[in-house]
Amino acid sequence: MNKELNVEFKKISKHPLYNNIKSLGDLRIFMSFHVFAVWDFMSLAKRLQRSLTCIELPWINPINSASARLINEIIFYEESDLNIDGSPASHVSMYLEAMEEVGADTTLFNSFIFAMAQGKKLKAALDVASVPNFVKKFVCNNIGVALNGLNEEVAANFLYGREDAIPEMFSQLLDQWGVSENRVPRMTYYLKRHIDLDGDEHGPAAHKILENLIGDCEHARKRAKNAAHKAIKDRVSLWDGILAQISENKNVKKIRLEKFDLSESLV
């Protein structure tokens, strides 16, 4: 299945977004939208944990102890990894701290979370927070898979849209962005931490989980492949949307600068 997805995966790994993050301002825009992907990752992970382990009472033995161990290890780091200062923190908390460090606007995300905490349903909370459509679509698609997908569909989304893609995506970002790592130590730490974890441990673990779920069932393999295609397509659409926001911001600044220069020349 990997070979069939390579062509589509290149749309992520070669996306022009990475080399268009040239300044702290660009990075702030990126982070203000990407944080939603950091957040909804956990719903996919938790759905797999719920399906592959037992979190109900009374407890019963998991059907596949190997898969249970693998997903529990992933959850352990995602919910309580060690931050740059050595303190335990979820990856969402680490990302929010990185946003604060660079001055990225957390209003959009915090408004969404507040609406959810007040009892709003997902789509209503996204609407109340005025989340852009391209982010809204990405989040709704992923939460929809987490809530309603078959196990192999959730695992395929989790693997090909996240664990398999993240090391390459974040490596490209670090290689191509125009921001000094010394100016954004928490964001740099977050990216490198994911590259190490997902590349060496979580990615291979997610592969094993998916293969355990598929087994010899060709129908399950086909469903997983379709889910993987959809996850990659959704990620590309998210990157397209963020790139459009960065480009629009640059154009607005350019127009303002041109107007300023023109007014100065007329004085």
Rosetta silent file (secondary structure, phi, psi, omega in degrees, C-alpha in Angstrom):
SEQUENCE: MNKELNVEFKKISKHPLYNNIKSLGDLRIFMSFHVFAVWDFMSLAKRLQRSLTCIELPWINPINSASARLINEIIFYEESDLNIDGSPASHVSMYLEAMEEVGADTTLFNSFIFAMAQGKKLKAALDVASVPNFVKKFVCNNIGVALNGLNEEVAANFLYGREDAIPEMFSQLLDQWGVSENRVPRMTYYLKRHIDLDGDEHGPAAHKILENLIGDCEHARKRAKNAAHKAIKDRVSLWDGILAQISENKNVKKIRLEKFDLSESLV
SCORE:     score description
SCORE:     0.000 S_00000001
   1 L     0.000  -28.930 -178.757    0.000    0.000    0.000 S_00000001
   2 H   -60.431  -44.861 -177.205    2.943    2.341    0.634 S_00000001
   3 H   -61.341  -36.999 -178.582    4.069    2.372   -3.007 S_00000001
   4 H   -69.200  -21.013 -177.323    0.582    3.308   -4.191 S_00000001
   5 H   -98.699   -7.005 -175.100    0.578    6.319   -1.867 S_00000001
   6 H   -59.227  -41.969 -178.407    4.065    7.627   -2.684 S_00000001
   7 H   -62.517  -46.297  179.931    2.924    9.907   -5.506 S_00000001
   8 H   -68.609  -36.140 -178.703    0.264   11.552   -3.354 S_00000001
   9 H   -63.158  -30.935  178.780    2.586   11.734   -0.365 S_00000001
  10 H   -63.013  -24.141  176.988    5.024   13.839   -2.397 S_00000001
  11 H   -66.184  -25.769  175.190    2.331   16.521   -2.518 S_00000001
  12 H   -84.041  -51.430 -173.632    2.872   16.842    1.226 S_00000001
  13 H   -67.031  -26.059 -178.973    6.650   16.448    1.356 S_00000001
  14 L  -107.616   16.701 -175.872    7.230   18.866   -1.549 S_00000001
  15 L   -64.083  139.240 -178.572    4.537   21.380   -0.642 S_00000001
  16 L   -69.126   -8.521  179.771    5.548   25.030   -1.238 S_00000001
  17 L   -56.187  -43.834 -171.406    4.300   26.025    2.216 S_00000001
  18 H   -58.001  -46.023 -177.658    7.595   25.123    3.887 S_00000001
  19 H   -87.517    9.399  173.368    9.822   27.534    1.968 S_00000001
  20 H  -102.746    1.391  173.303    7.239   30.315    2.208 S_00000001
  21 L   -92.836   90.617 -170.521    7.650   30.611    5.966 S_00000001
  22 L  -105.364   -9.944 -174.550   10.316   33.291    5.768 S_00000001
  23 L  -147.578  170.445  175.309    9.713   35.350    8.883 S_00000001
  24 H   -61.906  -34.993  177.921    8.321   35.221   12.395 S_00000001
  25 H   -61.749  -42.319  177.126    5.142   36.762   11.017 S_00000001
  26 H   -63.936  -42.930 -179.817    4.744   33.874    8.578 S_00000001
  27 H   -63.301  -38.547  178.655    5.429   31.358   11.359 S_00000001
  28 H   -61.255  -42.710  178.338    2.805   32.997   13.578 S_00000001
  29 H   -63.695  -46.630  178.809    0.174   32.593   10.872 S_00000001
  30 H   -54.696  -49.735 -174.923    1.191   28.971   10.302 S_00000001
  31 H   -67.522  -34.223 -178.073    0.967   28.110   13.985 S_00000001
  32 H   -63.649  -23.985  177.683   -2.384   29.843   14.534 S_00000001
  33 H  -103.059  -37.361 -177.881   -3.976   27.351   12.113 S_00000001
  34 H   -65.019  -25.310 -179.820   -1.729   24.304   12.490 S_00000001
  35 H   -57.497  -28.037  178.104   -2.567   24.088   16.195 S_00000001
  36 H   -66.961  -34.514  176.948   -5.954   22.640   15.212 S_00000001
  37 H   -71.569  -35.544  175.858   -4.180   19.680   13.583 S_00000001
  38 H   -61.826  -40.742 -178.668   -2.064   19.235   16.714 S_00000001
  39 H   -70.882  -49.489 -173.082   -5.278   19.115   18.731 S_00000001
  40 H   -73.702  -13.985  171.659   -7.405   16.784   16.587 S_00000001
  41 H   -53.465  -40.455 -174.957   -4.526   14.292   16.380 S_00000001
  42 H   -67.621  -29.188  177.489   -5.371   13.296   19.943 S_00000001
  43 H   -68.531  -38.058  175.334   -8.941   12.324   19.067 S_00000001
  44 H   -65.499  -44.481 -179.745   -7.624    9.879   16.462 S_00000001
  45 H   -63.893  -43.154 -178.719   -5.073    8.508   18.939 S_00000001
  46 H   -68.518  -33.967  175.593   -7.648    8.193   21.720 S_00000001
  47 H   -62.676  -42.449  177.959  -10.106    6.438   19.428 S_00000001
  48 H   -64.661  -40.336  177.724   -7.432    3.845   18.659 S_00000001
  49 H   -62.392  -41.542  179.243   -6.657    3.462   22.345 S_00000001
  50 H   -63.592  -37.308 -177.117  -10.351    2.960   23.087 S_00000001
  51 H   -81.076  -31.706 -172.565  -10.640    0.325   20.354 S_00000001
  52 H   -98.417  -14.040  178.254   -7.374   -1.531   20.968 S_00000001
  53 L  -124.505 -170.951  173.143   -7.294   -1.531   24.773 S_00000001
  54 L  -118.967  118.142  176.591   -9.895   -1.597   27.498 S_00000001
  55 L  -117.187   13.986  178.281  -10.728    1.702   29.168 S_00000001
  56 L  -100.987  165.176  175.742  -14.118    0.568   30.467 S_00000001
  57 L  -118.787  136.476   -3.503  -15.037   -0.938   33.837 S_00000001
  58 L   -71.739  153.131 -176.597  -14.896   -3.776   34.632 S_00000001
  59 L   -71.452  143.778  170.451  -11.685   -4.297   32.677 S_00000001
  60 L  -129.368  158.515 -175.257  -11.289   -7.115   30.173 S_00000001
  61 L   -67.213  136.373  175.678   -8.149   -8.309   28.389 S_00000001
  62 L   -61.257  149.325  179.255   -7.320   -6.585   25.052 S_00000001
  63 L   -66.690  -40.931 -179.217   -7.774   -8.763   21.973 S_00000001
  64 L  -126.148  102.411 -175.766   -4.275   -7.930   20.697 S_00000001
  65 H   -65.432  -30.867  179.420   -1.781   -7.123   23.445 S_00000001
  66 H   -64.581  -46.659  178.547    0.896   -6.051   20.966 S_00000001
  67 H   -65.966  -37.754  178.622   -1.352   -3.364   19.458 S_00000001
  68 H   -61.049  -43.743  179.571   -2.511   -2.325   22.931 S_00000001
  69 H   -64.033  -43.416 -177.593    1.082   -1.800   24.020 S_00000001
  70 H   -62.558  -46.913 -178.306    1.961    0.160   20.888 S_00000001
  71 H   -70.378  -35.079  177.810   -0.941    2.616   21.144 S_00000001
  72 H   -64.489  -36.675  177.325   -0.429    3.043   24.896 S_00000001
  73 H   -65.263  -40.260  177.825    3.210    3.974   24.277 S_00000001
  74 H   -63.363  -46.862 -179.780    2.138    6.567   21.712 S_00000001
  75 H   -61.224  -40.248 -179.345   -0.462    8.030   24.083 S_00000001
  76 H   -53.275  -47.799 -178.713    2.074    8.163   26.919 S_00000001
  77 H   -75.384  -37.793 -178.335    4.307   10.544   24.986 S_00000001
  78 H   -67.325  -32.856 -177.240    1.511   12.548   23.358 S_00000001
  79 H   -94.612  -23.394 -172.957   -0.186   13.245   26.697 S_00000001
  80 H  -150.072   45.639  176.848    2.797   13.501   29.041 S_00000001
  81 E   -71.645  171.528  176.328    6.080   13.968   27.189 S_00000001
  82 E   -92.875  127.389 -179.798    8.926   15.992   28.697 S_00000001
  83 L   -74.888  177.830 -178.192    8.976   19.626   27.655 S_00000001
  84 L   -59.245  -27.382  179.493   12.094   21.623   26.817 S_00000001
  85 L   -95.187    5.694  177.734   12.489   22.446   30.529 S_00000001
  86 L    89.057   -0.084  179.944   12.044   18.810   31.605 S_00000001
  87 L   -88.751  146.532  178.637    8.499   19.201   32.920 S_00000001
  88 E   -66.712  138.954  179.060    5.708   16.803   31.830 S_00000001
  89 E  -161.990  147.443  172.383    3.349   18.259   29.222 S_00000001
  90 L   -71.793  160.274  179.051    1.039   17.130   26.449 S_00000001
  91 H   -67.940  -27.206  174.645    2.152   17.954   22.936 S_00000001
  92 H   -65.856  -45.194  178.234   -0.811   20.317   22.627 S_00000001
  93 H   -62.807  -40.698  177.709    0.386   22.221   25.709 S_00000001
  94 H   -60.950  -40.308 -178.910    3.930   22.275   24.338 S_00000001
  95 H   -68.373  -41.443  179.005    2.656   23.714   21.073 S_00000001
  96 H   -63.697  -38.058  176.202    0.600   26.408   22.805 S_00000001
  97 H   -64.965  -37.988  177.124    3.659   27.432   24.823 S_00000001
  98 H   -65.484  -36.473  177.108    5.643   27.626   21.585 S_00000001
  99 H   -63.483  -44.284  179.285    2.916   29.844   20.130 S_00000001
 100 H   -63.088  -38.276 -178.754    3.120   32.191   23.091 S_00000001
 101 H   -60.768  -38.817 -177.131    6.905   32.310   22.780 S_00000001
 102 H   -94.901   -3.083  179.959    6.776   33.573   19.174 S_00000001
 103 L    81.725   22.623  177.092    3.727   35.779   19.681 S_00000001
 104 L   -72.839  144.776 -177.061    1.362   33.670   17.570 S_00000001
 105 L   -75.278  119.307  178.205   -2.323   34.454   18.052 S_00000001
 106 L   -99.406    3.151 -175.050   -4.049   31.773   20.148 S_00000001
 107 H   -58.414  -46.068 -177.587   -7.412   33.560   20.163 S_00000001
 108 H   -58.810  -50.863 -177.865   -8.944   31.441   17.411 S_00000001
 109 H   -67.933  -44.873 -179.082   -8.020   28.128   19.017 S_00000001
 110 H   -64.044  -35.812  177.091   -8.792   29.208   22.580 S_00000001
 111 H   -64.989  -39.543  177.371  -12.208   30.518   21.513 S_00000001
 112 H   -64.027  -47.557 -179.747  -12.945   27.168   19.893 S_00000001
 113 H   -64.017  -39.122  178.378  -11.868   25.202   22.980 S_00000001
 114 H   -62.323  -43.023  178.772  -13.891   27.525   25.233 S_00000001
 115 H   -63.023  -39.631  176.775  -16.991   26.953   23.110 S_00000001
 116 H   -63.776  -42.265 -179.527  -16.449   23.189   23.321 S_00000001
 117 H   -65.495  -26.169  178.233  -16.031   23.434   27.098 S_00000001
 118 L   -83.169    0.691  175.746  -19.340   25.330   27.265 S_00000001
 119 L   101.540    4.986  178.374  -21.086   22.371   25.643 S_00000001
 120 L   -69.877  143.933  172.880  -21.122   23.413   21.993 S_00000001
 121 L   -70.457  164.634 -173.612  -20.987   20.637   19.411 S_00000001
 122 H   -52.438  -55.997 -175.796  -17.918   20.492   17.188 S_00000001
 123 H   -64.958  -38.459  178.757  -19.282   22.337   14.154 S_00000001
 124 H   -65.207  -40.135  179.185  -21.063   24.918   16.294 S_00000001
 125 H   -65.318  -39.472  177.240  -17.877   25.579   18.285 S_00000001
 126 H   -64.552  -38.584  179.024  -15.898   26.041   15.066 S_00000001
 127 H   -68.461  -44.940 -179.530  -18.540   28.471   13.804 S_00000001
 128 H   -59.335  -38.339 -178.965  -18.676   30.435   17.065 S_00000001
 129 L   -81.676   -2.303 -178.693  -14.896   30.845   16.979 S_00000001
 130 L    57.718   42.592  177.643  -15.035   31.959   13.304 S_00000001
 131 L   -71.296  133.070 -179.090  -12.561   29.274   12.278 S_00000001
 132 L   -57.965  152.152 -175.275  -11.787   29.502    8.518 S_00000001
 133 H   -59.129  -37.555 -177.042  -13.471   26.956    6.276 S_00000001
 134 H   -67.309  -32.760  175.397  -10.252   25.197    5.255 S_00000001
 135 H   -75.453  -42.517 -179.906   -9.409   24.495    8.910 S_00000001
 136 H   -57.365  -44.902 -179.337  -13.007   23.630    9.735 S_00000001
 137 H   -63.721  -42.683  179.708  -13.141   21.052    6.943 S_00000001
 138 H   -60.806  -49.350 -177.775   -9.870   19.455    8.055 S_00000001
 139 H   -64.520  -46.560 -178.299  -10.971   19.155   11.680 S_00000001
 140 H   -62.949  -38.910  178.245  -14.476   17.900   10.884 S_00000001
 141 H   -63.174  -44.414 -177.830  -13.133   15.255    8.508 S_00000001
 142 H   -71.062  -41.864  177.849  -10.679   13.921   11.081 S_00000001
 143 H   -67.208  -34.170  175.909  -13.084   13.965   14.002 S_00000001
 144 H   -60.864  -42.390  176.749  -15.647   12.285   11.747 S_00000001
 145 H   -64.446  -44.376 -179.194  -13.184    9.461   11.094 S_00000001
 146 H   -61.259  -37.398 -177.558  -12.365    9.201   14.807 S_00000001
 147 H   -81.974  -38.120 -167.809  -16.054    8.978   15.727 S_00000001
 148 H  -119.832  -10.864 -175.979  -17.440    6.885   12.894 S_00000001
 149 L   -73.848  154.611  170.194  -14.602    5.133   11.048 S_00000001
 150 L   -70.552  159.521 -174.537  -13.820    1.444   11.210 S_00000001
 151 H   -54.186  -43.275 -178.610  -10.654    0.611   13.124 S_00000001
 152 H   -69.119  -28.228  177.117   -8.544    0.131    9.990 S_00000001
 153 H   -71.376  -41.649  177.612   -9.811    3.454    8.588 S_00000001
 154 H   -64.635  -44.818 -179.017   -8.868    5.301   11.769 S_00000001
 155 H   -64.291  -37.700  178.748   -5.463    3.608   11.868 S_00000001
 156 H   -67.751  -41.714  175.886   -4.795    4.443    8.199 S_00000001
 157 H   -61.353  -45.947 -178.939   -5.712    8.094    8.756 S_00000001
 158 H   -61.197  -40.545 -178.010   -3.539    8.144   11.873 S_00000001
 159 H   -76.009  -57.568 -170.532   -0.595    6.589   10.040 S_00000001
 160 H   -82.620  -25.238  177.117   -0.593    8.224    6.616 S_00000001
 161 H   -89.635  -15.804 -174.657   -2.050   11.589    7.590 S_00000001
 162 H  -131.321  -82.275 -167.791    0.036   11.913   10.756 S_00000001
 163 H   -59.437  -38.819 -179.883    2.692    9.505   12.018 S_00000001
 164 L   -77.870  -29.683 -174.723    4.167    8.593    8.637 S_00000001
 165 L   -87.342  -32.039 -170.611    3.923   12.140    7.276 S_00000001
 166 H   -60.331  -47.438 -179.406    5.069   14.211   10.253 S_00000001
 167 H   -56.350  -43.112  179.660    8.834   13.451   10.240 S_00000001
 168 H   -68.345  -44.469 -179.805    9.129   14.422    6.571 S_00000001
 169 H   -59.554  -49.573 -175.138    6.842   17.469    6.922 S_00000001
 170 H   -72.200  -31.834  175.330    8.624   18.844    9.966 S_00000001
 171 H   -64.820  -42.726  177.602   12.086   18.107    8.544 S_00000001
 172 H   -62.231  -40.472 -179.823   11.173   20.050    5.413 S_00000001
 173 H   -63.416  -46.991  179.722    9.890   22.912    7.549 S_00000001
 174 H   -64.116  -36.398 -178.433   13.091   23.093    9.602 S_00000001
 175 H   -72.301  -32.135 -168.338   15.249   22.880    6.471 S_00000001
 176 H  -108.953  -18.624 -176.442   13.382   25.505    4.474 S_00000001
 177 L   -69.228  158.650 -177.705   11.926   28.085    6.836 S_00000001
 178 L  -102.762   34.102 -176.724   13.611   31.453    7.144 S_00000001
 179 L  -115.213  133.386  177.384   13.459   31.629   10.932 S_00000001
 180 L   -69.293  130.078 -179.500   16.460   31.329   13.232 S_00000001
 181 H   -62.317  -28.174  179.501   16.068   28.351   15.555 S_00000001
 182 H   -67.117  -22.990 -179.731   17.572   30.424   18.365 S_00000001
 183 H   -85.099  -18.372 -177.179   14.593   32.787   18.169 S_00000001
 184 L  -133.849   62.178 -174.727   12.030   29.982   18.473 S_00000001
 185 H   -62.032  -37.034 -178.672   13.550   27.349   20.783 S_00000001
 186 H   -70.472  -40.066  177.575   10.248   25.857   21.928 S_00000001
 187 H   -67.144  -41.021  177.934    8.891   25.441   18.399 S_00000001
 188 H   -61.909  -43.444  178.314   12.206   23.985   17.257 S_00000001
 189 H   -61.359  -44.186  179.583   12.167   21.557   20.181 S_00000001
 190 H   -59.216  -47.996 -178.194    8.577   20.547   19.369 S_00000001
 191 H   -63.818  -46.802 -178.412    9.390   19.867   15.711 S_00000001
 192 H   -67.242  -34.023  178.000   12.596   17.939   16.437 S_00000001
 193 H   -63.328  -42.860  179.139   10.886   15.935   19.172 S_00000001
 194 H   -68.471  -38.731  178.068    8.204   14.814   16.732 S_00000001
 195 H   -59.472  -44.609 -179.336   10.759   14.004   14.051 S_00000001
 196 H   -68.056  -50.340 -176.436   12.624   11.755   16.500 S_00000001
 197 H   -65.583  -49.905 -174.588    9.588   10.094   18.079 S_00000001
 198 H   -72.467  -34.771 -179.533    7.519    9.599   14.945 S_00000001
 199 H   -72.263  -41.054 -173.875   10.431    8.604   12.742 S_00000001
 200 H   -93.673  -30.662 -171.694   12.030    6.109   15.126 S_00000001
 201 H  -125.738  -59.055 -171.179    9.150    4.833   17.255 S_00000001
 202 H   -70.265  -36.881  177.404    5.605    6.033   16.635 S_00000001
 203 H   -61.245  -54.584  176.267    5.642    5.707   12.854 S_00000001
 204 H   -58.219  -36.785  178.408    6.789    2.064   12.893 S_00000001
 205 H   -64.075  -42.575  179.527    4.352    1.378   15.747 S_00000001
 206 H   -64.791  -35.688  175.206    1.453    2.829   13.749 S_00000001
 207 H   -60.409  -45.886 -178.786    2.452    0.633   10.782 S_00000001
 208 H   -64.892  -40.880  178.518    2.301   -2.466   12.989 S_00000001
 209 H   -60.068  -46.570 -179.060   -1.065   -1.462   14.429 S_00000001
 210 H   -63.053  -44.422 -179.658   -2.534   -1.017   10.956 S_00000001
 211 H   -65.115  -36.670  176.501   -1.168   -4.338    9.702 S_00000001
 212 H   -63.110  -37.615 -179.378   -2.517   -6.109   12.799 S_00000001
 213 H   -73.091  -37.282 -178.083   -5.961   -4.649   12.115 S_00000001
 214 H   -75.682  -45.365 -177.628   -5.954   -5.507    8.416 S_00000001
 215 L    58.640 -130.246  179.770   -4.539   -9.004    8.686 S_00000001
 216 L  -101.818   11.429 -175.715   -5.410  -11.026    5.577 S_00000001
 217 L   -85.452  111.575 -179.347   -8.675   -9.183    4.865 S_00000001
 218 H   -68.303  -31.510  177.565   -8.536   -7.569    1.428 S_00000001
 219 H   -64.733  -42.261  178.056  -11.721   -5.589    2.120 S_00000001
 220 H   -64.972  -38.472  178.965  -10.088   -4.060    5.206 S_00000001
 221 H   -63.881  -40.406  179.050   -6.960   -3.289    3.171 S_00000001
 222 H   -66.256  -42.119  178.277   -9.021   -1.504    0.541 S_00000001
 223 H   -63.251  -40.087  179.157  -10.861    0.535    3.182 S_00000001
 224 H   -64.819  -40.924  179.910   -7.539    1.452    4.777 S_00000001
 225 H   -64.037  -42.780  178.530   -6.080    2.528    1.441 S_00000001
 226 H   -62.917  -40.794  178.669   -9.078    4.748    0.708 S_00000001
 227 H   -65.506  -37.162  178.547   -8.816    6.301    4.172 S_00000001
 228 H   -65.050  -44.777  177.127   -5.097    6.925    3.638 S_00000001
 229 H   -57.176  -44.413 -178.234   -5.739    8.680    0.313 S_00000001
 230 H   -65.685  -40.901 -179.422   -8.355   10.877    1.999 S_00000001
 231 H   -63.565  -41.825  178.529   -6.053   11.731    4.916 S_00000001
 232 H   -65.890  -43.112  178.789   -3.256   12.820    2.567 S_00000001
 233 H   -60.568  -42.232  179.793   -5.680   14.864    0.476 S_00000001
 234 H   -64.592  -39.428  179.096   -7.004   16.590    3.599 S_00000001
 235 H   -64.775  -42.955  178.476   -3.478   17.446    4.764 S_00000001
 236 H   -60.813  -41.747  179.057   -2.608   18.959    1.378 S_00000001
 237 H   -63.349  -38.678  176.807   -5.796   21.054    1.515 S_00000001
 238 H   -63.608  -45.875  178.556   -4.854   22.305    4.984 S_00000001
 239 H   -62.144  -40.657  176.900   -1.377   23.272    3.757 S_00000001
 240 H   -58.648  -44.251 -178.600   -2.919   24.998    0.713 S_00000001
 241 H   -64.771  -43.220  179.169   -5.183   27.018    3.001 S_00000001
 242 H   -66.304  -41.225  178.108   -2.378   28.081    5.333 S_00000001
 243 H   -61.197  -40.242  178.625   -0.155   29.033    2.395 S_00000001
 244 H   -62.282  -39.283  178.711   -2.978   31.164    0.976 S_00000001
 245 H   -66.097  -41.996  178.451   -3.284   32.974    4.322 S_00000001
 246 H   -64.692  -43.687  179.986    0.458   33.655    4.457 S_00000001
 247 H   -64.487  -40.886  179.059    0.494   34.867    0.842 S_00000001
 248 H   -63.019  -41.631  179.209   -2.517   37.107    1.434 S_00000001
 249 H   -63.322  -39.632  178.211   -0.846   38.662    4.470 S_00000001
 250 H   -65.917  -38.944  179.583    2.305   39.356    2.439 S_00000001
 251 H   -65.967  -40.009  178.395    0.259   40.962   -0.338 S_00000001
 252 H   -62.576  -43.947  178.844   -1.554   43.203    2.143 S_00000001
 253 H   -63.010  -39.431 -179.973    1.772   44.320    3.608 S_00000001
 254 H   -64.278  -43.361  179.718    3.140   44.973    0.125 S_00000001
 255 H   -63.542  -42.927  179.011    0.127   47.107   -0.829 S_00000001
 256 H   -62.469  -41.734 -179.726    0.402   49.092    2.394 S_00000001
 257 H   -64.910  -41.503  179.213    4.113   49.658    1.811 S_00000001
 258 H   -64.288  -39.910  177.994    3.512   50.792   -1.770 S_00000001
 259 H   -64.953  -39.616  179.340    0.823   53.225   -0.596 S_00000001
 260 H   -64.126  -45.171  179.742    3.179   54.559    2.065 S_00000001
 261 H   -62.779  -38.660 -179.835    5.986   55.055   -0.472 S_00000001
 262 H   -66.623  -43.420 -179.430    3.588   56.797   -2.856 S_00000001
 263 H   -65.465  -35.997  178.574    2.298   59.157   -0.188 S_00000001
 264 H   -65.242  -39.033 -177.364    5.866   59.983    0.846 S_00000001
 265 H   -71.103  -21.055 -178.715    6.818   60.825   -2.743 S_00000001
 266 H   -88.295  -10.147 -178.624    3.868   63.206   -3.045 S_00000001
 267 L   -75.579    0.000    0.000    4.835   65.236    0.008 S_00000001
